[in-house]
Amino acid sequence: MNGIKEMDTAIEDMKGEMTAFAREVLSLPAIAPESGGTGELEKASRILELISDWGFDSVERYDAPDDRVPSGIRPNIVLRIKGKDPSLPKLWTFVHMDVVPPGDLKKWTGDPWTLRVDGDRLIARGIEDNGQALVSSLFAARTVLKGKVRPERDICICLVSDEEVGSAKGMVFLVNEHRGLFSERDLFIVPDAGEPDGSLIEVSEKSIAWIKVSTYGKQVHASIPNKGINANLAAMRFLVTMHDELKERYPLKDELFDHPFSSFVPTKREPNVPNVNTIPGEDVSYFDSRILPQYDPDEVFSYLRSRADDFEREQGVRIELEKLQFERAAPPTPPDHPVVGMLKKAAKEVYGVDATARGIGGGTCAGILRRAGFPAAVWSRIEETAHMPDETALLSNYLGDCRVFLRLFLS
């Protein structure tokens, strides 16, 4: 195979194989220990078995130690196709193997770990996040290898662990411990965010501040509330007040981002007491904050701490604040960077869309690369169902994104 159209046809002919590949690897939960899982090793090992005869020029493992999982390691894999000219910048594509838990199984219409096909719709946990990028990038490489086409530059597909809970054992580990893999001249693509029409090329992300709020009062029988201190009630007052105050205190608007404001959202709450007729003496809640780069997240945290001090005096409780995931926004990738131009061209050829460079509130591995001095661009054509029950991707997007990767690999 030499012509791009012939290779597009080869991709179309592999859609059954792509679906089978997705079914196989997504049946293996790859969940971080923080979320009750055992990590990515079983899934990574199965991927390596499935691609063992594809013909990659090299397959390298970079295992991060982690004594919280049975295997003791979190795998990271670099698959390489050597290019004609080793002096050219390498093209890197980063996809993550881990997924989030399925959540409430009653909200699913089937087993989250068994791929279901409904026409063009594929349904399973991880089918979009990040299974679409995983399968599409791998099968673009398979098309190049089967066609015996030697790209101009080295093509590297990096399968990373731990993205869903901060990337300490994935991208952060690679950047810190194996920085020599990368050059600032290289081209970095992270297909882990986008829009349904493929028109978004993400070049900037907000700061992320996940904060644990632990409130301590005095537990008593609910019939004598005057003798206790209701940690549940105090926590709710604090959370709602901070949600409203922080929006007013940090009001800037930046049209570069899909949601142009900072957001400060109370999310998860842990169980407190098991019965109705007890006033809780402890409450644990969480904030997920996505903060525009114009603001200092440490200043936000300091303000929260000062207001928690106020609530302690007013409500008679003790409030502890703990930083969980806490990442300052990285410098943006210039909208005129070559990797952005390559993505625009490929998306236009495949989908007929004029993609534009913008920012998002979500966090991806691209932020870690940017902080390390490696400008990265994020792109995918997705249905935006990540982390939802009945997570869904379109088979047509699997095939289309595969054709986009093919053009990037041969550019």
C-alpha positions as CSV (number, residue, x, y, z in Angstrom):
1,M,0.0,0.0,0.0
2,N,1.4,3.4,-1.0
3,G,-1.5,5.8,-1.5
4,I,-3.3,7.4,1.4
5,K,-6.7,6.5,-0.1
6,E,-5.7,2.8,-0.3
7,M,-4.6,3.0,3.4
8,D,-7.9,4.6,4.3
9,T,-9.7,1.6,2.7
10,A,-7.4,-0.7,4.7
11,I,-8.5,1.0,7.9
12,E,-12.2,0.6,7.0
13,D,-11.6,-3.1,6.3
14,M,-10.1,-3.4,9.9
15,K,-13.2,-2.1,11.7
16,G,-14.2,-5.6,12.9
17,E,-10.6,-6.2,14.1
18,M,-10.6,-2.8,15.9
19,T,-13.9,-3.6,17.6
20,A,-12.6,-7.0,18.7
21,F,-9.4,-5.4,20.0
22,A,-11.5,-2.9,22.0
23,R,-13.7,-5.6,23.4
24,E,-10.7,-7.6,24.5
25,V,-8.7,-4.9,26.3
26,L,-11.7,-3.0,27.8
27,S,-12.9,-6.2,29.5
28,L,-9.8,-5.9,31.8
29,P,-10.4,-3.1,34.4
30,A,-7.4,-0.9,34.8
31,I,-8.3,1.1,37.9
32,A,-5.9,3.0,40.2
33,P,-5.5,1.8,43.8
34,E,-6.9,5.2,45.0
35,S,-10.1,4.1,43.3
36,G,-10.1,0.5,44.6
37,G,-8.3,-1.1,41.7
38,T,-5.2,-3.1,41.1
39,G,-3.6,-1.0,38.4
40,E,-2.9,-1.5,34.7
41,L,-0.6,-4.4,34.4
42,E,-3.1,-7.1,33.3
43,K,-4.4,-4.7,30.6
44,A,-0.9,-3.7,29.5
45,S,0.2,-7.3,29.2
46,R,-2.8,-8.2,27.1
47,I,-2.2,-5.2,24.8
48,L,1.4,-6.3,24.3
49,E,0.3,-9.9,23.5
50,L,-2.2,-8.6,20.9
51,I,0.4,-6.4,19.1
52,S,3.4,-8.8,19.5
53,D,3.5,-9.7,15.7
54,W,2.6,-6.2,14.3
55,G,6.2,-5.3,13.6
56,F,7.0,-2.3,15.8
57,D,10.8,-1.5,15.5
58,S,11.0,-1.4,19.3
59,V,8.8,-2.0,22.4
60,E,10.1,-0.5,25.6
61,R,8.7,-0.8,29.2
62,Y,9.2,1.9,31.8
63,D,7.6,0.5,35.0
64,A,7.0,2.8,37.9
65,P,7.2,1.1,41.3
66,D,4.0,1.1,43.4
67,D,3.7,-1.1,46.4
68,R,-0.1,-0.4,46.6
69,V,-0.9,-2.8,43.7
70,P,-0.3,-6.6,43.8
71,S,2.3,-6.5,41.0
72,G,4.3,-3.7,42.6
73,I,4.5,-1.8,39.3
74,R,2.5,0.6,37.1
75,P,3.5,-0.1,33.4
76,N,4.3,2.6,30.8
77,I,5.1,1.4,27.3
78,V,6.7,3.1,24.3
79,L,6.1,1.6,20.8
80,R,8.3,2.9,18.1
81,I,8.3,2.9,14.3
82,K,11.6,4.2,13.0
83,G,11.5,7.0,10.4
84,K,13.7,7.6,7.4
85,D,15.4,10.7,8.9
86,P,16.5,10.3,12.6
87,S,17.4,14.1,12.6
88,L,13.7,15.1,12.3
89,P,11.6,15.7,15.5
90,K,9.8,12.6,16.6
91,L,6.0,12.5,16.7
92,W,4.7,11.3,20.1
93,T,1.1,10.2,20.7
94,F,0.2,9.6,24.4
95,V,-2.8,7.5,25.5
96,H,-3.7,6.3,28.9
97,M,-4.6,2.7,29.8
98,D,-6.3,3.4,33.1
99,V,-10.0,4.0,33.5
100,V,-12.4,5.2,36.2
101,P,-14.6,2.8,38.1
102,P,-18.1,2.3,36.6
103,G,-19.9,3.9,39.6
104,D,-23.5,2.9,40.3
105,L,-24.1,-0.3,38.2
106,K,-27.9,0.3,38.4
107,K,-27.4,3.3,36.0
108,W,-25.8,1.1,33.4
109,T,-28.0,-0.8,30.9
110,G,-25.5,-3.6,30.7
111,D,-22.2,-4.9,32.1
112,P,-19.6,-2.0,32.0
113,W,-16.8,-4.4,31.2
114,T,-18.5,-6.1,28.3
115,L,-18.5,-4.1,25.0
116,R,-21.9,-3.7,23.4
117,V,-22.4,-2.6,19.8
118,D,-25.6,-0.8,18.9
119,G,-25.2,0.3,15.2
120,D,-22.5,2.9,15.3
121,R,-22.5,3.2,19.1
122,L,-20.0,1.3,21.2
123,I,-20.8,1.1,24.9
124,A,-18.4,0.1,27.8
125,R,-16.4,1.7,30.5
126,G,-13.3,3.2,28.9
127,I,-14.6,3.0,25.4
128,E,-14.1,6.7,24.9
129,D,-11.8,7.6,27.7
130,N,-9.2,6.6,26.5
131,G,-10.0,3.5,24.5
132,Q,-10.8,5.5,21.4
133,A,-7.3,7.0,21.3
134,L,-5.7,3.7,22.3
135,V,-7.3,1.7,19.5
136,S,-7.2,4.4,16.8
137,S,-3.6,5.3,17.3
138,L,-2.5,1.6,17.4
139,F,-4.4,0.7,14.3
140,A,-3.0,3.7,12.4
141,A,0.4,2.3,13.3
142,R,-0.8,-1.1,12.2
143,T,-1.8,0.3,8.9
144,V,1.6,1.8,8.4
145,L,3.3,-1.4,9.3
146,K,1.2,-3.6,7.2
147,G,1.6,-1.3,4.2
148,K,5.4,-1.4,4.7
149,V,5.5,2.4,4.6
150,R,8.5,4.0,6.2
151,P,7.5,7.4,7.7
152,E,9.8,10.4,7.4
153,R,10.2,10.7,11.2
154,D,10.2,8.4,14.2
155,I,6.6,7.6,15.4
156,C,6.2,6.9,19.1
157,I,3.0,5.7,20.7
158,C,3.3,6.0,24.5
159,L,0.8,4.0,26.6
160,V,0.8,5.5,30.1
161,S,-0.7,4.5,33.5
162,D,-2.3,6.5,36.3
163,E,-3.8,9.4,34.3
164,E,-7.1,9.4,36.0
165,V,-5.7,10.2,39.4
166,G,-2.8,12.6,38.7
167,S,-0.3,10.6,36.5
168,A,2.3,10.3,39.3
169,K,3.1,6.7,38.1
170,G,2.6,7.6,34.4
171,M,3.5,10.8,32.7
172,V,5.0,12.5,35.7
173,F,7.2,9.4,36.2
174,L,8.4,9.4,32.6
175,V,9.1,13.1,32.5
176,N,11.0,13.1,35.8
177,E,12.8,9.7,35.5
178,H,13.2,9.2,31.8
179,R,13.3,12.8,30.4
180,G,15.9,11.7,27.9
181,L,13.2,10.0,25.9
182,F,11.9,13.4,24.8
183,S,13.2,16.5,23.0
184,E,11.8,20.0,23.1
185,R,11.9,19.8,19.2
186,D,9.5,16.8,19.2
187,L,5.9,16.9,18.4
188,F,3.5,15.9,21.2
189,I,-0.2,14.9,20.7
190,V,-2.5,13.9,23.6
191,P,-5.8,12.6,22.1
192,D,-7.8,12.8,25.4
193,A,-10.2,15.7,24.9
194,G,-12.2,17.3,22.1
195,E,-15.7,17.9,20.8
196,P,-18.2,15.9,18.8
197,D,-17.3,17.6,15.6
198,G,-13.6,17.5,16.1
199,S,-13.3,21.3,16.0
200,L,-11.3,21.7,19.2
201,I,-7.5,21.6,19.5
202,E,-6.7,22.1,23.1
203,V,-3.6,24.2,23.8
204,S,-4.2,25.3,27.4
205,E,-5.6,24.0,30.6
206,K,-6.8,25.5,33.9
207,S,-5.1,24.9,37.2
208,I,-6.7,22.0,39.1
209,A,-7.3,22.0,42.8
210,W,-8.9,19.0,44.4
211,I,-9.4,19.7,48.1
212,K,-10.6,17.4,50.9
213,V,-12.7,19.1,53.5
214,S,-12.9,17.2,56.9
215,T,-15.3,18.7,59.4
216,Y,-15.3,17.6,63.1
217,G,-18.1,18.4,65.6
218,K,-19.7,16.3,68.3
219,Q,-21.9,13.2,67.6
220,V,-25.2,12.9,69.6
221,H,-28.7,11.5,69.4
222,A,-30.8,13.4,66.9
223,S,-33.4,14.1,69.5
224,I,-31.0,16.3,71.5
225,P,-29.3,18.4,68.8
226,N,-28.5,21.1,71.4
227,K,-26.0,18.8,73.1
228,G,-24.1,18.1,69.9
229,I,-22.3,19.9,67.1
230,N,-23.6,18.8,63.7
231,A,-20.6,18.3,61.4
232,N,-22.8,17.5,58.5
233,L,-24.7,20.8,58.8
234,A,-21.6,22.9,59.3
235,A,-19.9,21.2,56.3
236,M,-22.9,21.9,54.0
237,R,-22.9,25.5,55.1
238,F,-19.2,25.8,54.4
239,L,-19.4,24.1,51.0
240,V,-22.3,26.2,49.7
241,T,-20.9,29.4,51.0
242,M,-17.5,28.8,49.5
243,H,-19.1,27.8,46.2
244,D,-20.8,31.2,46.0
245,E,-18.0,33.3,47.5
246,L,-15.2,31.9,45.3
247,K,-17.2,32.6,42.1
248,E,-17.5,36.2,43.2
249,R,-13.9,36.6,44.4
250,Y,-12.4,35.1,41.1
251,P,-14.7,36.5,38.4
252,L,-12.3,36.8,35.4
253,K,-13.6,35.5,32.1
254,D,-11.2,34.0,29.4
255,E,-12.8,33.2,26.1
256,L,-9.9,30.9,25.2
257,F,-11.6,28.3,27.4
258,D,-14.8,26.2,26.7
259,H,-16.1,27.2,30.1
260,P,-14.6,30.8,30.3
261,F,-14.8,31.1,34.1
262,S,-13.1,29.5,37.0
263,S,-15.2,26.8,38.7
264,F,-15.4,25.8,42.4
265,V,-17.7,22.7,42.7
266,P,-18.5,20.6,45.8
267,T,-18.5,17.0,44.5
268,K,-17.9,13.8,46.5
269,R,-19.1,13.2,50.1
270,E,-18.2,10.2,52.2
271,P,-20.7,8.4,54.4
272,N,-20.9,9.8,57.9
273,V,-23.3,7.9,60.2
274,P,-25.2,4.8,59.1
275,N,-28.5,5.7,60.8
276,V,-31.0,8.5,60.5
277,N,-31.3,9.4,64.2
278,T,-27.7,10.3,64.9
279,I,-26.2,13.7,64.4
280,P,-22.8,13.2,62.7
281,G,-19.7,14.3,64.5
282,E,-17.6,14.0,61.4
283,D,-18.1,14.8,57.7
284,V,-15.7,14.4,54.8
285,S,-16.4,16.3,51.5
286,Y,-14.5,17.4,48.5
287,F,-14.0,20.4,46.2
288,D,-13.1,20.1,42.5
289,S,-11.8,23.5,41.4
290,R,-10.7,24.4,37.9
291,I,-9.0,27.8,38.0
292,L,-8.1,30.2,35.2
293,P,-4.3,30.6,34.7
294,Q,-4.6,34.2,35.7
295,Y,-5.1,33.2,39.3
296,D,-2.7,31.6,41.8
297,P,-4.3,28.3,43.1
298,D,-2.3,28.6,46.3
299,E,-3.9,32.0,47.0
300,V,-7.3,30.3,46.5
301,F,-6.3,27.7,49.0
302,S,-5.2,30.3,51.5
303,Y,-8.5,32.1,51.2
304,L,-10.4,28.8,51.8
305,R,-8.2,28.3,54.9
306,S,-9.0,31.7,56.2
307,R,-12.7,31.2,55.7
308,A,-12.5,27.8,57.3
309,D,-11.0,29.5,60.3
310,D,-14.1,31.8,60.4
311,F,-16.5,28.9,60.2
312,E,-14.7,27.1,63.0
313,R,-15.3,30.1,65.3
314,E,-18.9,30.5,64.1
315,Q,-20.0,26.9,64.1
316,G,-17.9,25.4,66.9
317,V,-16.4,22.8,64.6
318,R,-12.9,22.0,63.4
319,I,-12.2,22.0,59.7
320,E,-9.2,20.4,58.1
321,L,-8.3,21.2,54.4
322,E,-6.1,18.8,52.5
323,K,-4.7,19.3,49.0
324,L,-5.2,16.2,46.9
325,Q,-4.6,16.8,43.2
326,F,-3.2,20.4,43.0
327,E,-1.6,21.5,39.8
328,R,-0.8,25.0,38.5
329,A,-1.8,25.7,34.9
330,A,1.1,25.0,32.5
331,P,2.3,27.6,29.9
332,P,0.0,27.2,26.9
333,T,1.2,25.7,23.6
334,P,1.4,28.4,21.0
335,P,-1.6,28.3,18.7
336,D,0.8,28.5,15.7
337,H,3.0,25.6,16.8
338,P,3.7,23.1,14.1
339,V,1.8,20.3,15.9
340,V,-1.3,22.4,15.9
341,G,-1.0,23.0,12.2
342,M,-0.6,19.3,11.5
343,L,-3.7,18.5,13.5
344,K,-5.7,21.2,11.7
345,K,-4.7,19.8,8.3
346,A,-5.4,16.2,9.2
347,A,-8.8,17.0,10.8
348,K,-9.8,19.0,7.8
349,E,-8.9,16.2,5.4
350,V,-10.7,13.5,7.3
351,Y,-13.7,15.3,8.9
352,G,-13.9,18.5,6.8
353,V,-13.8,20.6,10.0
354,D,-11.9,23.8,10.6
355,A,-10.4,23.1,14.0
356,T,-9.3,25.9,16.3
357,A,-6.9,26.2,19.2
358,R,-8.6,26.7,22.5
359,G,-8.4,25.9,26.2
360,I,-10.3,23.5,28.4
361,G,-11.1,23.0,32.1
362,G,-10.2,19.3,32.2
363,G,-6.8,18.1,32.9
364,T,-4.8,15.8,30.6
365,C,-1.2,14.5,30.3
366,A,-0.6,17.5,28.1
367,G,-0.3,19.8,31.1
368,I,2.5,17.7,32.5
369,L,4.4,17.8,29.2
370,R,3.9,21.6,29.0
371,R,5.2,22.2,32.5
372,A,8.3,20.2,31.5
373,G,8.9,22.4,28.5
374,F,7.4,20.1,25.8
375,P,4.6,21.9,23.9
376,A,1.7,19.5,23.4
377,A,-1.7,19.7,21.6
378,V,-4.8,17.8,22.6
379,W,-7.3,16.6,20.0
380,S,-9.9,13.9,19.5
381,R,-13.4,13.7,18.0
382,I,-15.5,12.4,20.9
383,E,-19.0,12.2,22.2
384,E,-18.1,13.6,25.6
385,T,-19.4,10.7,27.6
386,A,-16.3,10.1,29.7
387,H,-17.0,8.9,33.3
388,M,-20.7,8.6,32.6
389,P,-22.9,5.4,33.0
390,D,-23.2,3.7,29.5
391,E,-20.0,5.5,28.4
392,T,-20.3,5.6,24.6
393,A,-18.1,6.2,21.6
394,L,-18.9,6.0,17.9
395,L,-17.2,3.4,15.7
396,S,-17.2,6.0,12.9
397,N,-15.0,8.2,15.2
398,Y,-12.7,5.2,15.9
399,L,-12.2,4.9,12.1
400,G,-12.0,8.6,11.5
401,D,-9.5,9.3,14.2
402,C,-7.5,6.4,13.0
403,R,-7.3,8.1,9.6
404,V,-6.3,11.4,11.3
405,F,-3.5,9.5,13.1
406,L,-2.4,7.9,9.8
407,R,-2.0,11.4,8.2
408,L,-0.1,12.6,11.2
409,F,2.2,9.6,11.2
410,L,3.0,10.1,7.5
411,S,3.4,13.9,7.6
